[in-house]
């Protein structure tokens, strides 16, 4: 058996792609290794959402290229993912030791391409026409949670975002493939299914009316004790039907991830986000009025081109007023081909972006702690995800995605437990088994 090592950068979609790669490669007699130095095939699964991630990818393959030159000339190196889709042929010129550049939309072509590079070819496959998916083997990371993509791509073209250029336009996976994958994951013992998509709200089956709410009902009807989550939602596409579906279905968790990006109306318009602060607030208020214990998380960017201090203060104000439970934060990073990247005269100095990001993170910490304190003394259902034997601690998540650490000396991974919350920390809760 030949050995393959995949280094994955970026989002859950990339992690899901890596699991698919491992499954396809097993059919070519490759076995997974956690040690890149012993691999016959090295794959970097790249992320281009920020410059730091892109730099990290090129740095990794630079090291691999030295290994190939100095001690393992038959080593095969694959540059895959979003940076590959974006950079294409230029990767081979920049890194002549790379054997294959594989774009995001050609993932399922991997087995055929691997056979060709094993025969000495150097290839680039970044065609924007998606390679048709088949019902493949998936080698999932041993875990409680299974990531299941239901759609890919984005049609929104936010001015800061590279996703429409690297993942393409919105397209939904076939219902049969989604359901087969979920059934297989449940049969393997997974207890939580997370449906993935750049905009899960846009899922559309093959017939009219087969939307995300419909898909959730089909999944909820499957036998077994398990949970269902979905990410990511676009604010204005969250319908009353979807909110009511979350309330109605016992397996669907009370959790929404709704990126806001800025709390200032002018900046939102420059970002090409199709809502203002008041619209976003009404959506959050509606969800909270119907689902009392819901967790709402978000994303924010600090230092968007042209952002004034007053506009940034509006973002901090929004984070507090909306009482967001947690937010992913990042300083603006220009991405080639995006509209905002051309506004070089409006770029915010790096030191200002860094200072704003620090304030944004501090505000986030305040919001997280305030959110967690609401659950002190509450009894909550926790799905145990791991066991740290040396510390005597089991860790899991509530239905609304709160992390809970519980002192216990036995492994309960994969089990549901009732836990009383005894302490609120910034990023997690402490609890005790009941």
C-alpha positions in Angstrom: 0.0 0.0 0.0 1.2 3.5 -0.9 0.8 6.2 1.7 -0.9 9.6 1.3 -0.9 12.6 3.6 -3.3 15.5 3.2 -2.8 18.9 4.9 -6.0 20.8 5.0 -6.3 24.6 5.5 -9.4 26.6 5.9 -13.1 25.8 6.3 -15.3 22.8 7.0 -15.9 22.4 3.3 -12.2 21.8 2.8 -12.2 19.3 5.6 -15.1 17.5 4.0 -13.2 17.5 0.6 -10.2 15.9 2.3 -12.3 13.1 3.6 -13.6 12.5 0.1 -10.0 12.5 -1.3 -8.9 9.9 1.3 -11.9 7.7 0.3 -11.2 8.0 -3.5 -7.4 7.3 -3.0 -8.1 4.2 -0.9 -9.6 2.7 -4.1 -6.1 3.3 -5.7 -4.4 1.4 -2.9 -3.3 4.5 -0.9 -3.5 4.3 2.9 -3.7 7.4 5.1 -0.7 8.5 7.1 -0.3 11.3 9.7 3.4 11.5 9.0 4.1 13.5 5.8 7.7 12.3 5.7 6.7 8.7 5.0 4.1 9.6 2.3 4.4 8.7 -1.3 1.7 11.2 -2.2 1.4 14.7 -0.5 -1.7 16.9 -1.0 -2.1 20.4 0.3 -5.8 21.4 0.4 -5.6 25.1 0.2 -7.7 28.1 1.4 -7.7 31.5 -0.3 -10.0 33.4 2.0 -7.1 35.5 3.4 -3.5 36.1 2.3 -2.1 34.4 5.4 -3.7 31.1 4.4 -2.4 31.3 0.9 1.1 32.1 2.1 0.9 29.1 4.4 0.1 26.8 1.5 3.0 27.9 -0.6 5.3 27.6 2.4 4.2 24.0 3.0 4.8 22.8 -0.5 8.2 24.6 -0.5 9.3 22.2 2.2 7.9 19.2 0.4 9.7 20.3 -2.8 13.0 20.1 -0.9 12.2 16.6 0.3 11.4 15.5 -3.3 14.7 17.0 -4.6 17.0 15.8 -1.9 15.8 12.3 -0.9 12.6 11.2 -2.7 12.4 11.9 -6.4 9.3 9.7 -6.9 7.3 11.7 -4.4 4.1 13.1 -5.9 2.8 16.5 -4.8 -0.8 17.8 -5.4 -1.8 21.4 -4.9 -5.5 21.4 -4.4 -8.4 23.6 -3.2 -9.3 27.3 -3.6 -5.8 28.7 -4.2 -5.4 26.0 -6.9 -8.6 27.0 -8.6 -7.6 30.6 -8.5 -3.9 30.3 -9.5 -4.1 27.4 -12.0 -1.0 27.1 -14.3 1.0 29.7 -12.4 1.4 27.1 -9.6 3.6 24.9 -11.8 5.7 27.8 -12.8 6.1 28.9 -9.2 6.6 25.4 -7.8 8.0 23.1 -10.6 8.1 20.1 -8.2 4.2 20.1 -8.1 2.7 17.2 -10.1 -1.0 18.2 -10.1 -2.9 21.4 -9.6 -6.5 20.4 -8.7 -9.3 23.0 -8.6 -12.3 22.8 -6.2 -14.7 22.0 -9.0 -12.7 19.0 -10.3 -12.5 17.1 -7.0 -14.1 13.9 -8.2 -11.6 13.7 -11.1 -8.9 13.0 -8.6 -8.5 9.2 -9.2 -8.1 9.5 -12.9 -5.6 12.4 -12.5 -3.5 10.5 -9.9 -3.1 7.6 -12.3 -1.8 10.0 -14.9 0.8 11.7 -12.6 2.0 8.3 -11.5 2.9 7.8 -15.2 4.9 10.9 -15.2 2.5 13.6 -16.4 2.3 17.1 -14.8 -1.3 18.3 -14.9 -3.6 21.3 -14.2 -7.3 20.7 -13.8 -9.1 23.9 -12.8 -11.9 23.9 -15.3 -15.0 25.7 -14.0 -17.3 23.0 -15.2 -17.8 20.8 -12.2 -16.7 17.2 -12.6 -19.7 15.0 -12.0 -19.9 13.5 -8.6 -20.5 9.8 -8.0 -21.4 7.8 -4.8 -17.9 7.5 -3.5 -16.3 6.1 -0.3 -15.6 8.7 2.3 -12.9 8.2 5.0 -14.2 10.4 7.8 -12.1 11.6 10.6 -13.0 9.6 13.7 -15.4 11.9 15.5 -19.0 12.4 16.6 -19.8 14.9 13.9 -20.1 14.2 10.2 -19.8 17.1 7.7 -22.1 16.7 4.8 -22.1 19.2 1.9 -25.5 19.9 0.4 -24.5 22.6 -2.0 -21.5 24.5 -3.1 -20.6 27.9 -4.6 -22.1 31.4 -4.2 -24.0 33.9 -6.3 -23.7 36.9 -4.0 -20.4 38.4 -5.1 -19.7 40.3 -1.9 -16.9 42.8 -2.9 -14.4 41.3 -0.4 -15.0 37.6 -1.1 -13.1 35.2 -3.4 -15.6 32.3 -2.9 -17.6 32.8 -6.2 -14.4 32.7 -8.1 -12.9 29.6 -6.4 -16.0 27.6 -5.6 -18.1 28.8 -8.6 -21.8 29.5 -8.8 -24.4 27.9 -6.5 -25.2 24.3 -7.2 -27.1 21.8 -5.1 -26.0 18.2 -4.6 -28.4 15.4 -5.7 -30.8 14.5 -2.9 -29.9 10.8 -3.3 -26.2 11.4 -2.8 -26.9 13.5 0.3 -29.2 11.0 1.9 -26.9 8.0 1.1 -24.0 9.9 2.7 -26.0 10.7 5.9 -27.3 7.1 6.2 -23.8 5.8 5.9 -22.5 8.2 8.5 -25.2 7.2 11.0 -24.5 3.5 10.4 -20.9 4.2 11.2 -21.9 5.7 14.6 -21.8 9.4 14.0 -24.3 11.2 16.2 -24.4 14.7 14.6 -24.8 15.6 11.0 -23.8 19.1 9.9 -25.1 20.2 6.5 -22.6 22.5 4.7 -22.9 25.2 2.1 -21.7 28.6 1.4 -25.4 29.5 1.5 -27.4 26.5 2.8 -30.6 28.5 2.4 -30.2 28.3 -1.4 -30.4 24.5 -1.4 -32.9 23.3 -4.1 -33.7 19.7 -4.9 -34.8 18.4 -8.3 -38.5 19.3 -7.8 -40.3 22.4 -6.9 -40.6 23.0 -3.1 -37.6 20.8 -2.3 -35.8 23.5 -0.3 -33.7 23.4 2.9 -36.7 23.0 5.2 -37.9 20.1 3.1 -34.5 18.4 3.2 -34.4 18.9 7.0 -37.7 17.1 7.3 -36.4 14.1 5.3 -33.3 13.8 7.5 -35.3 14.2 10.7 -37.5 11.3 9.7 -34.5 8.9 9.6 -34.3 6.4 12.5 -31.9 6.9 15.4 -30.9 9.3 18.1 -28.8 12.0 16.4 -28.7 15.8 15.9 -28.7 17.9 12.7 -27.1 21.3 12.2 -26.7 23.5 9.1 -24.2 26.3 8.1 -24.0 29.0 6.7 -27.1 31.2 6.4 -27.3 34.4 4.4 -29.4 36.8 6.5 -32.1 37.8 4.1 -32.7 34.2 2.9 -33.7 32.9 6.3 -37.4 32.3 5.9 -40.3 32.0 8.4 -40.6 28.4 7.1 -37.0 27.6 8.0 -37.4 29.1 11.5 -40.6 27.1 12.1 -38.9 24.0 10.8 -36.2 24.3 13.4 -38.9 24.6 16.1 -40.9 21.7 14.7 -38.2 19.0 14.2 -36.8 17.4 17.3 -33.4 16.5 15.8 -32.6 19.9 14.3 -30.5 22.0 16.7 -31.3 25.6 17.8 -28.4 27.2 16.1 -27.9 29.7 13.3 -24.6 31.0 11.9 -25.5 34.3 10.2 -22.5 36.4 9.0 -23.1 40.1 9.3 -19.6 41.4 8.4 -20.2 45.0 9.4 -22.6 46.9 11.7 -22.5 50.0 9.5 -25.1 50.5 6.7 -22.7 52.3 4.4 -20.0 49.7 4.7 -22.5 46.9 4.2 -23.6 48.6 1.0 -19.9 48.8 -0.2 -19.5 45.2 0.7 -22.5 44.4 -1.5 -24.4 42.8 1.4 -28.1 43.0 0.6 -29.3 44.2 4.0 -28.8 47.0 6.5 -28.4 46.9 10.3 -32.1 47.1 11.0 -33.0 44.3 8.6 -30.4 42.0 10.2 -31.6 43.0 13.7 -35.2 42.1 12.7 -34.1 38.7 11.5 -32.3 38.0 14.8 -35.2 39.3 16.9 -37.7 37.1 15.0 -35.5 34.0 15.5 -35.1 34.7 19.2 -38.7 35.5 19.8 -39.6 32.1 18.5 -36.7 30.0 19.8 -35.7 31.3 23.3 -32.5 29.2 23.7 -31.2 29.7 20.2 -27.5 30.5 19.6 -26.8 33.0 16.9 -23.2 33.4 15.7 -21.8 35.7 13.1 -18.7 36.9 11.1 -17.1 40.4 11.1 -14.4 42.1 9.2 -12.2 44.9 10.7 -10.6 47.5 8.5 -12.6 47.1 5.3 -11.4 49.6 2.6 -12.6 53.1 3.5 -14.0 52.2 6.9 -13.9 55.2 9.2 -13.5 55.0 13.0 -17.2 55.9 13.4 -18.3 53.1 11.0 -16.1 50.6 12.9 -17.7 51.8 16.2 -21.1 50.9 14.6 -19.8 47.3 14.2 -18.9 47.1 17.9 -22.3 48.7 18.8 -24.1 46.1 16.7 -22.3 43.2 18.2 -23.4 44.3 21.7 -26.9 45.4 20.8 -27.6 42.1 18.9 -26.2 40.1 21.9 -24.5 37.8 19.5 -23.3 34.6 21.2 -20.0 34.3 19.3 -18.4 35.8 16.2 -15.6 34.8 13.9 -13.4 37.9 13.3 -10.7 38.9 10.9 -8.9 41.9 9.5 -9.7 42.7 5.9 -7.4 40.9 3.5 -7.5 41.9 -0.2 -8.2 39.0 -2.6 -7.3 39.1 -6.2 -10.2 39.4 -8.7 -12.6 40.9 -6.0 -14.0 44.4 -6.4 -12.7 45.7 -3.1 -9.1 44.6 -3.9 -9.0 47.3 -6.5 -9.7 50.1 -4.0 -6.1 50.4 -3.1 -6.5 54.1 -2.3 -9.0 53.2 0.4 -6.9 50.6 2.1 -6.7 50.9 5.9 -3.1 51.0 7.3 -2.0 47.6 8.8 -1.5 49.0 12.3 -5.0 50.5 12.3 -6.5 47.2 11.1 -4.6 45.3 13.8 -5.8 47.7 16.5 -9.4 47.5 15.3 -9.3 43.7 15.2 -8.0 43.7 18.8 -11.0 45.8 19.9 -13.4 43.6 17.9 -12.0 40.5 19.6 -12.4 42.1 23.0 -16.0 43.0 22.3 -16.5 39.4 21.1 -15.1 38.1 24.4 -17.5 40.3 26.3 -20.5 39.0 24.3 -19.4 35.4 24.6 -19.1 35.6 28.4 -22.5 37.4 28.7 -24.1 34.7 26.5 -22.6 31.8 28.6 -23.7 33.3 31.9 -27.4 32.9 30.8 -27.0 29.2 31.3 -25.7 29.1 34.9 -27.7 26.6 36.9 -29.5 25.2 33.8 -29.8 21.5 33.0 -28.9 20.9 29.4 -28.4 17.9 27.0 -24.8 17.5 26.0 -23.4 15.3 23.3 -20.0 14.1 24.5 -17.3 14.6 21.8 -14.1 13.6 23.6 -12.4 12.3 26.7 -9.1 13.6 28.2 -8.2 10.7 30.5 -5.2 12.5 32.1 -7.3 15.4 33.2 -10.4 13.3 34.0 -12.6 15.5 31.8 -15.2 14.8 29.1 -16.2 17.6 26.7 -19.3 18.0 24.6 -21.8 20.4 23.1 -25.3 21.4 23.9 -28.0 21.5 21.2 -27.3 25.2 20.8 -23.6 24.7 20.3 -22.2 25.6 23.7 -19.0 23.8 24.6 -19.2 22.1 28.1 -16.3 20.6 30.1 -17.4 18.0 32.7 -15.2 16.2 35.3 -15.6 12.5 34.8 -13.2 9.5 34.7 -14.8 7.4 32.0 -15.0 7.8 28.3 -18.6 8.7 27.2 -17.7 9.9 23.7 -20.8 9.6 21.4 -23.3 9.5 24.3 -25.9 12.0 25.2 -25.8 13.2 28.8 -27.9 15.6 31.0 -25.6 18.1 32.6 -26.1 20.9 35.1 -24.1 24.1 34.2 -22.0 25.2 37.2 -19.7 27.9 35.8 -19.6 30.2 32.8 -16.2 30.9 31.2 -15.6 33.1 28.1 -15.4 30.4 25.6 -17.0 27.4 27.3 -19.2 26.2 30.2 -18.3 23.9 33.1 -20.9 21.4 34.2 -21.6 18.2 36.2 -23.4 15.0 35.2 -26.8 14.6 36.7 
